[in-house]
């Protein structure tokens, strides 16, 4: 296990619960001794060793052999280099995010297109087919990206059943899922999340507070905003740019995701304003639901994240932005000191024929602690999919480089759902045009509510 922050600490008991192995069969590799209490209590050995591009092989080679599993939960360690090493060593691999080496997210000397998740995904997918019997490497398998790809497929099945379009069995091919989404006239898909968890101690000046990795959130928040770009869109963003190579499924904006806000909706919070943070699922879901020539598709939905983090994280982002996106000197993760709240995380599918449909998890902090100690609501929504992805990869060790969209959604949800608290599907008449033009007139496309310009806050 490379890295042992809040996600590593939360997933460790799940791995020991669901996989027949002894604690001594796990080795934690991390850059400092901070946070090892959970590992020590369970008798899991560790190695204190910062991993860099210069010493990656020296650190990992002695511990990684054929049939082993590298679970990458680190930040600032290049995922592509780790996958290459696993392929050479015939080892399995899983990460929750495709990471570059330090500084690549914010290196202003590189064009914005090279700092995107789109570019990182293309580099990782290029590793497919490098051997006769390539070992399984599962990309981006946390809550989102990861679990939300399964929630989208289940939501499509739910919508089809409600409207009489349900096929005898769920689609099993990319084209089948894309055809179903087109039949349902799904124009827009949000990963719509509202985190209301509150810690006993509120954020202090000069401190970045979050319910999961502070470094991870700050890094992705400073990348260009990215979204899968739908075929129904008719207003190209003035700060938008297309990619010249690859799947062509997404575009990026020449501004940080944490400086880009969008309107969205969840059942309990109602209408929200979230950050359009770049995430791998915005690209992979749009890519997998594309019909026709990728450069000129017949159908593709617009897909993006709409994230309203916990209130202390909102204040942290606001303070960081005021410092011209320089990270605060102190970071703190809310977990054991959370006193109330939930993480309402799901997918919001929207289109003219059937309005909006949200499907997802409404997990409270109390439920998360009862289901698996050492977790918050946010971390458990990540650690349960991580565990499920590890189990699937061990059952399917020769599947090469895969994304969540390539995996069987029903099998994966069967392992994940017991840890999500209430999982609900809720239909809504909400559109981003609700209550608009007050108290000032706005530039809106009133003929089509589902245009990105109506969601974006300018």
C-alpha positions as CSV (number, residue, x, y, z in Angstrom):
1,X,0.0,0.0,0.0
2,X,1.7,3.2,-1.2
3,X,0.4,6.1,0.9
4,X,-1.5,5.8,4.2
5,X,-3.6,9.0,4.7
6,X,-7.3,9.1,5.5
7,X,-8.2,6.7,2.6
8,X,-5.4,4.2,3.4
9,X,-6.3,4.2,7.1
10,X,-10.0,3.7,6.3
11,X,-9.5,1.0,3.7
12,X,-7.1,-1.2,5.7
13,X,-9.8,-2.7,8.0
14,X,-12.0,-3.4,4.9
15,X,-9.2,-5.2,3.1
16,X,-8.6,-7.4,6.2
17,X,-12.4,-8.0,6.4
18,X,-13.0,-9.0,2.8
19,X,-9.7,-10.7,1.7
20,X,-8.3,-13.8,3.3
21,X,-4.8,-12.6,4.3
22,X,-2.7,-11.9,7.4
23,X,-1.7,-8.3,8.4
24,X,1.9,-9.3,7.9
25,X,1.2,-9.8,4.1
26,X,0.6,-6.1,3.8
27,X,3.4,-3.5,3.6
28,X,2.6,0.2,3.9
29,X,5.1,2.5,2.2
30,X,4.8,6.2,3.2
31,X,7.1,9.2,3.4
32,X,6.7,9.8,7.2
33,X,5.6,8.0,10.4
34,X,2.6,10.3,10.8
35,X,-0.7,8.5,11.0
36,X,0.6,4.9,11.4
37,X,-1.4,4.2,14.6
38,X,-4.1,2.3,12.8
39,X,-1.5,0.1,11.1
40,X,0.4,-0.6,14.3
41,X,-2.7,-1.5,16.1
42,X,-3.5,-4.2,13.4
43,X,0.1,-5.4,13.2
44,X,0.7,-4.2,9.6
45,X,4.4,-3.6,8.9
46,X,5.5,-0.3,7.3
47,X,8.4,1.2,5.4
48,X,9.2,4.9,5.8
49,X,10.5,5.9,2.4
50,X,9.6,9.0,0.3
51,X,9.1,7.8,-3.3
52,X,10.4,10.0,-6.1
53,X,11.1,9.6,-9.8
54,X,14.8,8.9,-8.9
55,X,14.3,6.2,-6.3
56,X,10.9,4.6,-7.2
57,X,12.5,1.3,-8.4
58,X,15.0,1.2,-5.5
59,X,12.2,1.5,-3.0
60,X,9.6,-0.7,-4.5
61,X,11.5,-3.4,-6.5
62,X,12.6,-5.4,-3.5
63,X,9.0,-5.7,-2.3
64,X,7.0,-6.2,-5.6
65,X,7.0,-9.6,-7.3
66,X,4.7,-11.7,-9.5
67,X,1.2,-11.9,-8.1
68,X,1.7,-9.1,-5.7
69,X,-0.7,-6.1,-5.6
70,X,0.3,-2.4,-5.5
71,X,-2.5,-0.4,-4.1
72,X,-1.6,3.2,-4.9
73,X,-3.2,5.7,-2.5
74,X,-0.5,8.3,-2.7
75,X,-0.2,11.8,-4.1
76,X,2.6,13.2,-6.2
77,X,3.8,9.7,-7.3
78,X,3.4,9.1,-11.1
79,X,0.7,6.5,-11.7
80,X,2.0,5.8,-15.2
81,X,5.5,4.9,-13.9
82,X,3.9,2.7,-11.2
83,X,1.8,0.8,-13.7
84,X,4.9,0.3,-16.0
85,X,6.7,-1.2,-13.0
86,X,3.8,-3.5,-12.1
87,X,3.5,-4.7,-15.7
88,X,7.2,-5.5,-15.6
89,X,6.9,-7.3,-12.3
90,X,3.6,-9.1,-13.2
91,X,1.9,-7.4,-10.3
92,X,-1.7,-6.1,-10.0
93,X,-2.4,-2.4,-9.5
94,X,-5.2,0.0,-8.5
95,X,-5.3,3.8,-7.9
96,X,-8.0,6.3,-7.1
97,X,-6.6,9.0,-9.3
98,X,-4.0,9.2,-12.1
99,X,-1.3,11.2,-10.5
100,X,1.8,12.9,-12.1
101,X,5.1,13.7,-10.4
102,X,5.0,16.8,-8.1
103,X,4.4,20.1,-9.7
104,X,2.9,18.9,-13.0
105,X,-0.6,20.0,-12.1
106,X,0.4,23.6,-11.7
107,X,3.6,24.0,-13.9
108,X,2.8,27.2,-15.7
109,X,5.6,26.5,-18.2
110,X,3.5,23.7,-19.7
111,X,0.4,24.4,-21.8
112,X,-2.9,24.0,-19.9
113,X,-3.8,21.0,-22.1
114,X,-0.9,19.0,-20.7
115,X,-2.0,19.8,-17.1
116,X,-5.4,18.1,-17.5
117,X,-6.8,14.8,-16.4
118,X,-7.6,14.2,-20.1
119,X,-3.8,14.1,-20.8
120,X,-3.1,11.9,-17.8
121,X,-5.8,9.5,-18.9
122,X,-4.5,9.2,-22.4
123,X,-1.0,8.4,-21.0
124,X,-2.4,5.7,-18.8
125,X,-4.6,4.1,-21.5
126,X,-1.6,4.0,-23.8
127,X,-0.1,1.3,-21.5
128,X,-2.7,-1.2,-22.7
129,X,-1.6,-4.2,-24.6
130,X,2.1,-4.2,-23.6
131,X,2.3,-7.9,-23.0
132,X,0.8,-11.3,-24.1
133,X,-1.0,-11.8,-20.7
134,X,-1.0,-8.3,-19.1
135,X,-1.7,-8.0,-15.4
136,X,-4.7,-6.1,-14.3
137,X,-4.3,-2.4,-13.6
138,X,-7.5,-0.6,-12.4
139,X,-7.5,3.1,-13.0
140,X,-9.3,5.8,-10.9
141,X,-11.3,3.5,-8.6
142,X,-12.5,5.4,-5.7
143,X,-15.9,7.1,-5.1
144,X,-15.5,9.6,-8.0
145,X,-14.0,8.7,-10.2
146,X,-14.9,5.0,-9.7
147,X,-18.2,4.2,-8.0
148,X,-20.1,6.9,-9.8
149,X,-19.6,5.1,-13.1
150,X,-21.7,2.2,-11.6
151,X,-24.2,4.7,-10.2
152,X,-24.7,6.1,-13.7
153,X,-25.4,2.7,-15.2
154,X,-27.8,1.8,-12.4
155,X,-29.6,5.2,-12.8
156,X,-30.0,4.5,-16.6
157,X,-31.5,1.1,-15.7
158,X,-33.9,2.7,-13.2
159,X,-35.0,5.4,-15.7
160,X,-35.5,2.8,-18.4
161,X,-37.6,0.6,-16.1
162,X,-39.7,3.6,-15.0
163,X,-40.5,4.5,-18.6
164,X,-41.0,1.1,-20.1
165,X,-37.7,1.1,-22.1
166,X,-36.0,-1.4,-19.9
167,X,-34.2,-4.1,-21.9
168,X,-34.5,-7.8,-20.7
169,X,-30.9,-7.4,-19.3
170,X,-28.6,-4.5,-18.7
171,X,-26.4,-3.6,-21.6
172,X,-23.0,-5.3,-21.6
173,X,-21.2,-3.2,-24.2
174,X,-20.1,0.5,-24.5
175,X,-22.4,0.9,-27.5
176,X,-25.3,-0.7,-25.6
177,X,-25.0,1.8,-22.7
178,X,-24.6,4.7,-25.0
179,X,-27.7,3.7,-27.0
180,X,-29.7,3.4,-23.8
181,X,-28.6,6.9,-22.7
182,X,-29.6,8.3,-26.1
183,X,-32.9,6.5,-26.0
184,X,-33.6,8.1,-22.6
185,X,-32.5,11.5,-24.0
186,X,-30.0,12.1,-21.2
187,X,-28.3,15.4,-22.1
188,X,-26.3,16.1,-18.9
189,X,-24.8,14.1,-16.1
190,X,-23.5,15.7,-13.0
191,X,-21.7,14.0,-10.2
192,X,-23.6,16.1,-7.7
193,X,-22.2,16.1,-4.1
194,X,-23.0,18.0,-1.0
195,X,-20.9,17.4,2.1
196,X,-22.3,18.8,5.3
197,X,-19.9,17.3,7.8
198,X,-18.7,19.6,10.6
199,X,-15.8,19.2,13.0
200,X,-15.6,20.1,16.6
201,X,-13.0,22.8,15.8
202,X,-13.7,25.1,12.9
203,X,-11.1,26.2,10.3
204,X,-8.5,28.6,11.5
205,X,-6.7,31.2,9.3
206,X,-3.8,29.8,7.4
207,X,-5.2,26.3,7.5
208,X,-6.7,24.0,4.8
209,X,-9.4,21.8,6.2
210,X,-11.2,19.0,4.3
211,X,-12.8,15.6,4.9
212,X,-10.3,13.8,2.6
213,X,-6.8,14.6,1.3
214,X,-6.0,18.4,1.6
215,X,-3.1,18.1,-0.8
216,X,-5.3,16.0,-3.3
217,X,-8.2,18.5,-3.2
218,X,-5.9,21.5,-3.6
219,X,-4.0,19.9,-6.5
220,X,-7.1,19.0,-8.5
221,X,-8.7,22.3,-7.7
222,X,-5.8,24.2,-9.3
223,X,-5.9,22.1,-12.5
224,X,-8.0,23.4,-15.4
225,X,-11.7,22.8,-15.1
226,X,-12.7,19.9,-17.4
227,X,-16.0,18.5,-18.6
228,X,-17.2,15.9,-21.1
229,X,-18.8,17.9,-23.9
230,X,-22.2,16.9,-25.1
231,X,-23.6,16.9,-28.7
232,X,-26.6,19.0,-27.7
233,X,-24.4,22.0,-26.6
234,X,-24.6,25.1,-28.8
235,X,-22.7,27.7,-26.8
236,X,-19.0,26.9,-26.7
237,X,-17.4,28.5,-23.5
238,X,-15.4,31.6,-24.3
239,X,-12.5,30.3,-22.2
240,X,-12.9,26.7,-23.5
241,X,-10.4,24.7,-25.5
242,X,-10.5,21.4,-27.3
243,X,-7.9,18.6,-27.3
244,X,-6.3,17.7,-30.7
245,X,-5.6,14.1,-29.9
246,X,-7.3,11.2,-28.1
247,X,-10.9,10.4,-27.4
248,X,-12.1,14.1,-28.1
249,X,-14.7,13.4,-25.4
250,X,-13.9,16.4,-23.2
251,X,-12.8,20.0,-23.2
252,X,-11.1,22.2,-20.6
253,X,-11.4,25.7,-19.5
254,X,-8.5,28.1,-19.1
255,X,-9.2,28.6,-15.4
256,X,-8.9,26.5,-12.2
257,X,-11.7,24.1,-11.4
258,X,-11.9,25.6,-7.9
259,X,-12.5,29.0,-9.5
260,X,-15.4,27.6,-11.6
261,X,-18.8,27.2,-10.1
262,X,-21.9,25.5,-11.5
263,X,-25.5,25.0,-10.4
264,X,-26.7,21.5,-9.5
265,X,-29.1,19.7,-7.3
266,X,-29.3,16.9,-4.6
267,X,-32.4,15.6,-2.9
268,X,-31.7,16.7,0.6
269,X,-29.8,19.9,-0.1
270,X,-31.9,21.0,-3.0
271,X,-30.3,23.5,-5.4
272,X,-26.6,24.0,-4.8
273,X,-23.7,25.8,-6.2
274,X,-20.7,23.5,-6.6
275,X,-17.1,23.7,-7.9
276,X,-16.5,22.2,-11.4
277,X,-13.4,20.3,-10.2
278,X,-11.7,18.2,-12.9
279,X,-12.1,14.5,-12.3
280,X,-11.4,11.4,-14.5
281,X,-15.1,10.4,-14.6
282,X,-16.1,13.5,-16.4
283,X,-14.0,12.3,-19.3
284,X,-14.4,8.5,-19.1
285,X,-18.2,8.5,-18.7
286,X,-18.6,10.9,-21.6
287,X,-16.2,8.8,-23.7
288,X,-17.9,5.5,-22.9
289,X,-21.3,7.0,-23.7
290,X,-20.2,8.4,-27.1
291,X,-21.9,7.1,-30.3
292,X,-20.3,7.6,-33.7
293,X,-17.0,9.3,-34.7
294,X,-15.4,10.7,-31.6
295,X,-14.4,13.8,-33.5
296,X,-18.0,14.3,-34.7
297,X,-20.2,12.1,-32.6
298,X,-23.9,11.4,-33.1
299,X,-24.5,11.4,-29.4
300,X,-22.6,12.2,-26.2
301,X,-23.8,13.8,-22.9
302,X,-22.2,16.6,-21.1
303,X,-20.6,15.2,-17.9
304,X,-18.9,17.0,-15.0
305,X,-18.4,17.2,-11.3
306,X,-20.5,19.7,-9.2
307,X,-18.9,19.6,-5.8
308,X,-20.0,21.4,-2.7
309,X,-17.5,20.3,-0.1
310,X,-17.9,20.7,3.7
311,X,-18.2,24.3,4.8
312,X,-14.7,24.5,6.2
313,X,-13.3,23.2,2.8
314,X,-15.2,26.0,1.1
315,X,-13.6,28.6,3.4
316,X,-10.2,26.9,2.7
317,X,-10.6,27.2,-1.0
318,X,-11.7,30.8,-0.7
319,X,-8.6,31.6,1.4
320,X,-6.3,29.7,-1.0
321,X,-7.7,31.6,-4.0
322,X,-7.1,34.9,-2.2
323,X,-3.4,33.9,-1.9
324,X,-3.3,33.4,-5.7
325,X,-3.8,29.6,-5.2
326,X,-0.9,29.1,-2.9
327,X,-1.5,26.4,-0.4
328,X,-1.9,27.3,3.3
329,X,1.0,26.3,5.6
330,X,-1.2,23.9,7.7
331,X,-3.5,21.1,6.6
332,X,-6.1,19.2,8.7
333,X,-8.3,16.3,7.8
334,X,-11.7,16.0,9.5
335,X,-12.4,12.5,10.5
336,X,-12.5,11.4,14.2
337,X,-13.4,14.9,15.3
338,X,-16.5,15.2,13.1
339,X,-19.5,15.9,15.3
340,X,-22.4,15.8,12.7
341,X,-23.3,15.8,9.0
342,X,-23.4,13.6,6.0
343,X,-22.0,13.3,2.5
344,X,-24.8,13.2,-0.1
345,X,-23.0,11.8,-3.2
346,X,-24.7,10.7,-6.4
347,X,-25.2,11.2,-10.1
348,X,-27.8,13.6,-11.5
349,X,-29.0,12.6,-15.0
350,X,-30.9,15.3,-16.9
351,X,-32.8,15.7,-20.2
352,X,-35.9,17.2,-21.7
353,X,-37.9,14.0,-21.9
354,X,-37.8,12.9,-18.2
355,X,-36.4,15.9,-16.2
356,X,-33.8,15.1,-13.6
357,X,-33.1,11.9,-11.7
358,X,-30.5,11.7,-8.8
359,X,-29.2,8.3,-7.7
360,X,-26.7,7.9,-4.9
361,X,-25.6,7.6,-1.3
362,X,-26.8,9.7,1.7
363,X,-24.3,8.5,4.3
364,X,-24.2,10.2,7.7
365,X,-21.1,10.3,10.0
366,X,-22.8,8.1,12.5
367,X,-23.7,5.4,9.9
368,X,-20.2,5.5,8.5
369,X,-18.6,4.9,11.9
370,X,-21.0,2.0,12.6
371,X,-20.3,0.4,9.3
372,X,-16.5,0.6,9.5
373,X,-14.5,2.3,12.2
374,X,-11.8,4.7,11.2
375,X,-13.9,6.3,8.5
376,X,-15.9,9.4,7.9
377,X,-18.9,9.5,5.5
378,X,-16.6,10.8,2.8
379,X,-13.8,8.3,3.3
380,X,-16.1,5.3,3.4
381,X,-17.7,6.3,0.1
382,X,-14.1,6.0,-1.3
383,X,-12.7,3.1,0.7
384,X,-15.6,0.7,-0.1
385,X,-15.0,1.0,-3.9
386,X,-11.3,0.7,-3.3
387,X,-11.8,-2.6,-1.5
388,X,-14.2,-3.8,-4.2
389,X,-11.8,-2.9,-6.9
390,X,-9.0,-4.8,-5.2
391,X,-11.2,-7.9,-4.9
392,X,-12.3,-7.7,-8.5
393,X,-8.7,-7.3,-9.7
394,X,-7.7,-10.4,-7.7
395,X,-10.5,-12.4,-9.2
396,X,-9.6,-11.1,-12.7
397,X,-5.8,-10.8,-12.8
398,X,-5.3,-10.7,-16.6
399,X,-7.5,-7.9,-17.7
400,X,-4.8,-5.3,-18.6
401,X,-5.4,-1.6,-18.0
402,X,-9.1,-1.0,-17.2
403,X,-11.4,1.9,-16.1
404,X,-14.4,1.6,-13.8
405,X,-16.6,2.0,-17.0
406,X,-15.1,-1.3,-18.2
407,X,-16.1,-3.3,-15.1
408,X,-19.5,-5.1,-14.4
409,X,-21.6,-2.5,-12.5
410,X,-23.9,-5.0,-10.8
411,X,-21.1,-7.1,-9.4
412,X,-19.2,-4.0,-8.2
413,X,-22.3,-2.4,-6.6
414,X,-23.1,-5.7,-4.8
415,X,-19.8,-5.3,-2.9
416,X,-20.0,-1.5,-2.4
417,X,-23.7,-0.8,-1.5
418,X,-23.6,-2.3,2.0
419,X,-21.2,0.6,3.0
420,X,-23.1,3.5,1.5
421,X,-26.0,4.0,4.0
422,X,-29.3,4.9,2.4
423,X,-29.0,4.6,-1.4
424,X,-31.9,6.4,-3.1
425,X,-33.2,7.3,-6.5
426,X,-35.2,10.6,-6.6
427,X,-36.9,12.2,-9.6
428,X,-37.1,16.0,-9.7
429,X,-38.5,18.8,-11.9
430,X,-35.5,21.0,-11.1
431,X,-33.7,22.7,-14.0
432,X,-30.9,25.3,-13.8
433,X,-33.4,27.9,-15.0
434,X,-35.4,27.7,-11.7
435,X,-35.7,31.0,-9.9
436,X,-33.4,32.8,-12.4
437,X,-33.5,36.4,-13.7
438,X,-33.9,37.6,-10.1
439,X,-32.7,40.0,-8.7
440,X,-30.9,40.8,-12.0
441,X,-31.5,39.8,-15.6
442,X,-29.2,37.0,-16.9
443,X,-27.9,35.8,-20.3
444,X,-29.6,32.4,-20.5
445,X,-30.7,30.0,-23.1
446,X,-34.4,29.7,-22.2
447,X,-35.2,27.4,-25.1
448,X,-33.0,24.6,-23.7
449,X,-32.4,24.4,-19.9
450,X,-29.7,21.8,-20.3
451,X,-27.2,24.0,-22.0
452,X,-23.9,24.3,-20.1
453,X,-24.1,28.1,-20.1
454,X,-27.3,27.8,-17.9
455,X,-25.4,25.7,-15.3
456,X,-22.3,27.8,-15.2
457,X,-22.1,30.7,-12.8
458,X,-20.5,33.7,-14.4
